Each structure stands twice: as structure tokens, then as C-alpha cells.
């Protein structure tokens, strides 16, 4: 190998090593910051989750009411359609 080729390879290795070391350090800092949750942050998260659960429960109740109303409306419309069919089948004056 020529001298300039060895220099190029060493240069690439230095740049690659520097990049990987920097990436490793940044990743460690990022993970360390994410792992640190204060008690205030944890309490806010728990409160937010509780609030979401209450909202979901309320939506389930509302959805049940809407389903019951839809079923009732479908039955009424079906009954009205059936009555209209039977009224049309009867001849006037019969």
C-alpha cells in the first residue's frame, strides 16, 4: 500500500471513531435525561392517566345510550314501514 492510502484509511478511521464516540455520548445523555422523572412529573402523568380513564368511561356510557336510542329508532322505523305496507295492501272500501 502506498503512504497516501494508509493516511486516507487512518483519516477515515479517526473520523468514524469520533463520530461513533460522539453518537454514543449523545445517546447516553438523552437516555439519562429521559430516565429522570421527578415526583412532580410522575404525579402529573398519573393524574393525566386517571383523567383519560374517566373520560373513556364517560364515553362508554354515552356510547351505550346512543346505541340504545339507535336500536329504538330502528324498531320504530321498521314498525312504521310495516304499517305503511299493510295499509297500502288493503283496498279502499274493504
DSSP file (Angstrom, degrees, kcal/mol; ACC not computed):
  #  RESIDUE AA STRUCTURE BP1 BP2  ACC     N-H-->O    O-->H-N    N-H-->O    O-->H-N    TCO  KAPPA ALPHA  PHI   PSI    X-CA   Y-CA   Z-CA
    1    1 A X              0   0    0      0, 0.0     2,-0.1     0, 0.0     0, 0.0   0.000 360.0 360.0 360.0 146.0    0.0    0.0    0.0
    2    2 A X     >  -     0   0    0      1,-0.1     4,-1.6     4,-0.0     3,-0.2  -0.382 360.0-113.6 -78.5 161.7    1.1    3.5   -0.7
    3    3 A X  H  > S+     0   0    0      1,-0.2     4,-2.0     2,-0.2     5,-0.1   0.858 115.6  53.5 -65.7 -37.9    1.6    6.0    2.0
    4    4 A X  H  > S+     0   0    0      1,-0.2     4,-1.9     2,-0.2    -1,-0.2   0.821 106.2  53.8 -70.4 -28.6   -1.2    8.2    0.9
    5    5 A X  H  > S+     0   0    0      2,-0.2     4,-2.4     1,-0.2    -1,-0.2   0.900 108.4  48.8 -69.4 -40.7   -3.6    5.2    1.0
    6    6 A X  H  X S+     0   0    0     -4,-1.6     4,-2.7     1,-0.2     5,-0.2   0.902 110.6  51.5 -65.2 -40.6   -2.7    4.5    4.6
    7    7 A X  H  X S+     0   0    0     -4,-2.0     4,-2.6     2,-0.2    -1,-0.2   0.907 110.0  49.5 -62.3 -41.0   -3.2    8.1    5.5
    8    8 A X  H  X S+     0   0    0     -4,-1.9     4,-2.4     2,-0.2    -2,-0.2   0.918 111.6  48.1 -64.5 -42.8   -6.6    8.1    3.9
    9    9 A X  H  X S+     0   0    0     -4,-2.4     4,-2.5     2,-0.2    -2,-0.2   0.925 113.3  47.5 -63.8 -44.3   -7.6    4.9    5.8
   10   10 A X  H  X S+     0   0    0     -4,-2.7     4,-2.5     2,-0.2    -2,-0.2   0.893 111.0  52.0 -64.0 -38.9   -6.3    6.3    9.1
   11   11 A X  H  X S+     0   0    0     -4,-2.6     4,-2.5     2,-0.2    -2,-0.2   0.920 110.5  47.6 -62.7 -43.7   -8.2    9.6    8.4
   12   12 A X  H  X S+     0   0    0     -4,-2.4     4,-2.8     1,-0.2     5,-0.2   0.903 111.8  50.9 -63.6 -41.4  -11.4    7.7    7.8
   13   13 A X  H  X S+     0   0    0     -4,-2.5     4,-2.7     2,-0.2    -2,-0.2   0.896 110.4  48.9 -64.7 -39.8  -10.9    5.6   10.9
   14   14 A X  H  X S+     0   0    0     -4,-2.5     4,-2.5     2,-0.2    -2,-0.2   0.937 114.0  45.6 -65.1 -46.1  -10.4    8.7   13.0
   15   15 A X  H  X S+     0   0    0     -4,-2.5     4,-2.6     2,-0.2    -2,-0.2   0.922 115.0  47.6 -62.6 -43.8  -13.5   10.4   11.6
   16   16 A X  H  X S+     0   0    0     -4,-2.8     4,-2.7     2,-0.2     5,-0.2   0.922 112.9  48.2 -64.0 -43.9  -15.5    7.2   12.1
   17   17 A X  H  X S+     0   0    0     -4,-2.7     4,-2.5    -5,-0.2     5,-0.2   0.908 112.4  48.8 -63.0 -42.3  -14.3    6.7   15.6
   18   18 A X  H  X S+     0   0    0     -4,-2.5     4,-2.4     2,-0.2    -2,-0.2   0.917 112.6  48.6 -63.2 -43.4  -15.0   10.4   16.5
   19   19 A X  H  X S+     0   0    0     -4,-2.6     4,-2.7     2,-0.2    -2,-0.2   0.937 113.1  46.5 -62.4 -47.3  -18.5   10.1   15.0
   20   20 A X  H  X S+     0   0    0     -4,-2.7     4,-2.4     2,-0.2    -2,-0.2   0.894 112.9  49.4 -64.7 -39.9  -19.3    6.9   16.9
   21   21 A X  H  X S+     0   0    0     -4,-2.5     4,-2.3    -5,-0.2    -1,-0.2   0.913 112.6  47.9 -65.2 -41.7  -18.0    8.2   20.2
   22   22 A X  H  X S+     0   0    0     -4,-2.4     4,-2.6     2,-0.2     5,-0.2   0.924 111.9  49.4 -64.2 -43.8  -20.0   11.4   19.8
   23   23 A X  H  X S+     0   0    0     -4,-2.7     4,-2.3     1,-0.2    -2,-0.2   0.900 110.5  50.8 -61.5 -41.0  -23.1    9.4   18.9
   24   24 A X  H  X S+     0   0    0     -4,-2.4     4,-2.2     2,-0.2    -1,-0.2   0.919 111.7  47.3 -62.8 -44.1  -22.6    7.2   22.0
   25   25 A X  H  X S+     0   0    0     -4,-2.3     4,-2.2     2,-0.2    -2,-0.2   0.917 112.6  48.3 -65.2 -43.6  -22.2   10.2   24.3
   26   26 A X  H  X S+     0   0    0     -4,-2.6     4,-2.5     1,-0.2    -1,-0.2   0.907 111.7  50.3 -63.5 -41.2  -25.3   12.0   22.9
   27   27 A X  H  X S+     0   0    0     -4,-2.3     4,-2.6    -5,-0.2     5,-0.2   0.909 109.6  50.4 -63.7 -42.4  -27.3    8.8   23.2
   28   28 A X  H  X S+     0   0    0     -4,-2.2     4,-2.4     2,-0.2    -2,-0.2   0.908 111.9  47.4 -62.6 -42.2  -26.2    8.3   26.9
   29   29 A X  H  X S+     0   0    0     -4,-2.2     4,-2.4     2,-0.2    -2,-0.2   0.918 112.6  49.7 -64.8 -43.5  -27.2   11.9   27.7
   30   30 A X  H  X S+     0   0    0     -4,-2.5     4,-2.1     1,-0.2    -2,-0.2   0.925 112.9  46.0 -61.7 -45.9  -30.5   11.5   26.0
   31   31 A X  H  X S+     0   0    0     -4,-2.6     4,-2.0     1,-0.2    -1,-0.2   0.901 111.9  52.0 -65.0 -40.6  -31.3    8.2   27.8
   32   32 A X  H  X S+     0   0    0     -4,-2.4     4,-1.1    -5,-0.2    -2,-0.2   0.900 110.8  47.5 -64.3 -40.3  -30.2    9.7   31.2
   33   33 A X  H  < S+     0   0    0     -4,-2.4     3,-0.3     1,-0.2    -1,-0.2   0.892 112.4  49.0 -68.3 -38.5  -32.5   12.7   30.7
   34   34 A X  H  < S+     0   0    0     -4,-2.1    -1,-0.2     1,-0.2    -2,-0.2   0.857 108.1  54.9 -68.5 -33.3  -35.4   10.6   29.8
   35   35 A X  H  < S+     0   0    0     -4,-2.0     2,-1.0    -5,-0.2    -1,-0.2   0.765  89.5  86.7 -72.9 -24.6  -34.9    8.3   32.7
   36   36 A X     <  +     0   0    0     -4,-1.1     2,-0.5    -3,-0.3    -1,-0.1  -0.676  52.7 165.9 -83.3 106.6  -35.0   11.1   35.2
   37   37 A X        -     0   0    0     -2,-1.0     2,-0.1     4,-0.0    -3,-0.0  -0.985  26.6-140.4-118.1 125.8  -38.6   11.8   36.2
   38   38 A X     >  -     0   0    0     -2,-0.5     4,-2.4     1,-0.1     5,-0.2  -0.333  27.2-108.3 -76.7 166.2  -39.3   13.9   39.2
   39   39 A X  H  > S+     0   0    0      1,-0.2     4,-2.2     2,-0.2     5,-0.1   0.844 121.5  54.8 -64.8 -32.2  -42.0   13.1   41.6
   40   40 A X  H  > S+     0   0    0      2,-0.2     4,-2.1     1,-0.2    -1,-0.2   0.909 108.6  47.5 -66.2 -41.6  -44.0   16.1   40.3
   41   41 A X  H  > S+     0   0    0      2,-0.2     4,-2.3     1,-0.2    -2,-0.2   0.912 112.0  50.0 -64.3 -42.5  -43.7   14.8   36.7
   42   42 A X  H  X S+     0   0    0     -4,-2.4     4,-2.4     1,-0.2    -2,-0.2   0.899 109.9  50.4 -63.9 -40.6  -44.8   11.3   37.8
   43   43 A X  H  X S+     0   0    0     -4,-2.2     4,-2.6     2,-0.2    -1,-0.2   0.896 109.7  51.0 -64.6 -40.0  -47.8   12.8   39.7
   44   44 A X  H  X S+     0   0    0     -4,-2.1     4,-2.5     2,-0.2    -2,-0.2   0.904 110.5  49.4 -63.7 -40.7  -48.8   14.8   36.6
   45   45 A X  H  X S+     0   0    0     -4,-2.3     4,-2.4     2,-0.2    -2,-0.2   0.920 111.6  48.1 -64.2 -43.5  -48.6   11.6   34.5
   46   46 A X  H  X S+     0   0    0     -4,-2.4     4,-2.5     2,-0.2    -2,-0.2   0.915 112.8  48.9 -63.5 -43.0  -50.7    9.6   36.9
   47   47 A X  H  X S+     0   0    0     -4,-2.6     4,-2.5     2,-0.2    -2,-0.2   0.907 111.1  50.1 -62.9 -41.7  -53.3   12.4   37.1
   48   48 A X  H  X S+     0   0    0     -4,-2.5     4,-2.2     2,-0.2    -2,-0.2   0.905 111.2  48.6 -64.3 -41.0  -53.4   12.6   33.3
   49   49 A X  H  X S+     0   0    0     -4,-2.4     4,-2.4     2,-0.2    -2,-0.2   0.915 111.4  49.8 -65.8 -42.2  -53.9    8.9   33.0
   50   50 A X  H  X S+     0   0    0     -4,-2.5     4,-2.3     1,-0.2    -2,-0.2   0.912 110.6  50.3 -61.4 -42.0  -56.7    8.9   35.6
   51   51 A X  H  X S+     0   0    0     -4,-2.5     4,-2.2     1,-0.2    -2,-0.2   0.905 110.3  49.9 -63.1 -41.4  -58.4   11.8   33.8
   52   52 A X  H  X S+     0   0    0     -4,-2.2     4,-2.6     2,-0.2    -1,-0.2   0.897 109.3  51.5 -64.6 -39.8  -58.2    9.8   30.5
   53   53 A X  H  X S+     0   0    0     -4,-2.4     4,-2.6     2,-0.2    -2,-0.2   0.920 109.9  49.1 -63.1 -42.8  -59.7    6.8   32.1
   54   54 A X  H  X S+     0   0    0     -4,-2.3     4,-2.3     1,-0.2    -1,-0.2   0.904 111.5  49.9 -62.7 -40.5  -62.6    8.8   33.5
   55   55 A X  H  X S+     0   0    0     -4,-2.2     4,-2.4     2,-0.2    -2,-0.2   0.912 110.8  48.8 -64.2 -42.5  -63.1   10.3   30.0
   56   56 A X  H  X S+     0   0    0     -4,-2.6     4,-2.2     2,-0.2    -2,-0.2   0.914 110.6  50.7 -64.5 -42.3  -63.1    6.9   28.4
   57   57 A X  H  X S+     0   0    0     -4,-2.6     4,-2.0     1,-0.2    -1,-0.2   0.912 110.7  49.2 -61.3 -42.1  -65.6    5.5   30.9
   58   58 A X  H  X S+     0   0    0     -4,-2.3     4,-2.5     1,-0.2    -1,-0.2   0.897 110.2  51.1 -64.2 -39.9  -67.9    8.5   30.3
   59   59 A X  H  X S+     0   0    0     -4,-2.4     4,-2.7     1,-0.2    -1,-0.2   0.871 107.1  53.9 -65.6 -35.6  -67.6    7.9   26.5
   60   60 A X  H  X S+     0   0    0     -4,-2.2     4,-2.1     2,-0.2    -1,-0.2   0.920 109.7  47.3 -63.4 -42.7  -68.5    4.3   27.0
   61   61 A X  H  X S+     0   0    0     -4,-2.0     4,-2.1     2,-0.2    -2,-0.2   0.935 113.5  47.9 -63.1 -46.1  -71.7    5.3   28.9
   62   62 A X  H  X S+     0   0    0     -4,-2.5     4,-2.5     1,-0.2    -2,-0.2   0.898 110.3  52.4 -61.3 -40.4  -72.6    7.8   26.3
   63   63 A X  H  X S+     0   0    0     -4,-2.7     4,-2.3     1,-0.2    -1,-0.2   0.876 107.3  52.4 -64.9 -37.2  -72.0    5.3   23.5
   64   64 A X  H  X S+     0   0    0     -4,-2.1     4,-2.3     2,-0.2    -1,-0.2   0.910 109.8  48.9 -63.6 -41.5  -74.3    2.8   25.3
   65   65 A X  H  X S+     0   0    0     -4,-2.1     4,-2.3     1,-0.2    -2,-0.2   0.922 111.5  49.1 -62.8 -44.0  -77.0    5.5   25.4
   66   66 A X  H  X S+     0   0    0     -4,-2.5     4,-2.4     1,-0.2    -2,-0.2   0.891 110.2  51.6 -63.8 -38.9  -76.6    6.3   21.7
   67   67 A X  H  X S+     0   0    0     -4,-2.3     4,-2.6     2,-0.2    -1,-0.2   0.919 109.6  49.3 -64.6 -43.5  -76.7    2.6   20.9
   68   68 A X  H  X S+     0   0    0     -4,-2.3     4,-2.4     1,-0.2    -2,-0.2   0.918 112.0  48.3 -61.9 -42.7  -80.0    2.2   22.8
   69   69 A X  H  X S+     0   0    0     -4,-2.3     4,-2.6     2,-0.2    -2,-0.2   0.891 111.0  50.9 -64.7 -39.4  -81.5    5.2   21.0
   70   70 A X  H  X S+     0   0    0     -4,-2.4     4,-2.6     2,-0.2    -2,-0.2   0.926 110.1  49.2 -64.2 -44.5  -80.4    3.9   17.7
   71   71 A X  H  X S+     0   0    0     -4,-2.6     4,-2.2     2,-0.2    -2,-0.2   0.926 112.1  48.6 -60.2 -44.5  -82.0    0.5   18.3
   72   72 A X  H  X S+     0   0    0     -4,-2.4     4,-2.4     1,-0.2    -2,-0.2   0.926 111.7  49.2 -60.8 -45.4  -85.2    2.1   19.4
   73   73 A X  H  X S+     0   0    0     -4,-2.6     4,-2.7     1,-0.2     5,-0.2   0.902 109.8  51.5 -63.0 -41.3  -85.3    4.4   16.3
   74   74 A X  H  X S+     0   0    0     -4,-2.6     4,-2.4     1,-0.2    -1,-0.2   0.913 110.5  48.8 -61.9 -42.1  -84.7    1.4   14.1
   75   75 A X  H  X S+     0   0    0     -4,-2.2     4,-2.4     2,-0.2    -2,-0.2   0.919 112.1  48.3 -64.2 -42.5  -87.5   -0.5   15.7
   76   76 A X  H  X S+     0   0    0     -4,-2.4     4,-2.6     2,-0.2    -2,-0.2   0.931 113.4  46.9 -64.0 -45.3  -89.9    2.4   15.3
   77   77 A X  H  X S+     0   0    0     -4,-2.7     4,-2.4     2,-0.2    -1,-0.2   0.889 112.0  50.3 -64.7 -38.8  -89.0    3.0   11.7
   78   78 A X  H  X S+     0   0    0     -4,-2.4     4,-2.3    -5,-0.2    -1,-0.2   0.912 111.7  48.4 -64.8 -41.3  -89.3   -0.7   10.9
   79   79 A X  H  X S+     0   0    0     -4,-2.4     4,-2.5     2,-0.2    -2,-0.2   0.916 111.8  49.3 -64.3 -42.9  -92.8   -0.7   12.5
   80   80 A X  H  X S+     0   0    0     -4,-2.6     4,-2.1     1,-0.2    -2,-0.2   0.900 111.4  49.2 -63.8 -40.0  -93.8    2.4   10.6
   81   81 A X  H  X S+     0   0    0     -4,-2.4     4,-2.0     2,-0.2    -1,-0.2   0.899 111.8  49.0 -65.7 -40.1  -92.6    0.8    7.3
   82   82 A X  H  X S+     0   0    0     -4,-2.3     4,-2.3     2,-0.2    -2,-0.2   0.908 111.0  49.6 -66.5 -41.4  -94.5   -2.4    8.0
   83   83 A X  H  X S+     0   0    0     -4,-2.5     4,-2.2     1,-0.2    -1,-0.2   0.888 109.6  52.1 -64.6 -38.1  -97.7   -0.5    8.9
   84   84 A X  H  X S+     0   0    0     -4,-2.1     4,-1.9     2,-0.2    -1,-0.2   0.894 109.2  50.0 -65.9 -38.7  -97.4    1.5    5.7
   85   85 A X  H  X S+     0   0    0     -4,-2.0     4,-1.5     2,-0.2    -2,-0.2   0.919 112.0  46.7 -64.7 -43.6  -97.0   -1.7    3.7
   86   86 A X  H  X S+     0   0    0     -4,-2.3     4,-1.1     1,-0.2    -2,-0.2   0.860 111.1  52.5 -69.5 -33.3 -100.1   -3.3    5.3
   87   87 A X  H  < S+     0   0    0     -4,-2.2    -1,-0.2     1,-0.2    -2,-0.2   0.871 109.4  49.4 -67.6 -36.4 -102.1    0.0    4.7
   88   88 A X  H  < S+     0   0    0     -4,-1.9    -1,-0.2     1,-0.2    -2,-0.2   0.802 106.5  56.4 -73.1 -28.5 -101.2    0.0    1.0
   89   89 A X  H  < S+     0   0    0     -4,-1.5     2,-0.3    -5,-0.1    -1,-0.2   0.799  90.1  86.0 -73.4 -29.2 -102.2   -3.7    0.6
   90   90 A X  S  < S-     0   0    0     -4,-1.1     2,-0.2    -5,-0.1     3,-0.0  -0.559  81.3-129.0 -75.6 135.1 -105.7   -3.0    1.9
   91   91 A X    >   -     0   0    0     -2,-0.3     3,-1.7     1,-0.1     2,-0.1  -0.564  29.3-101.1 -80.2 143.5 -108.1   -1.9   -0.8
   92   92 A X  T 3  S+     0   0    0      1,-0.3    -1,-0.1    -2,-0.2     0, 0.0  -0.406 108.2  22.4 -63.0 139.9 -110.2    1.2   -0.1
   93   93 A X  T 3         0   0    0     -2,-0.1    -1,-0.3     1,-0.1    -2,-0.0   0.505 360.0 360.0  83.1   4.0 -113.7    0.4    1.0
   94   94 A X    <         0   0    0     -3,-1.7    -2,-0.1     0, 0.0    -1,-0.1   0.484 360.0 360.0 -85.0 360.0 -112.8   -3.2    2.1
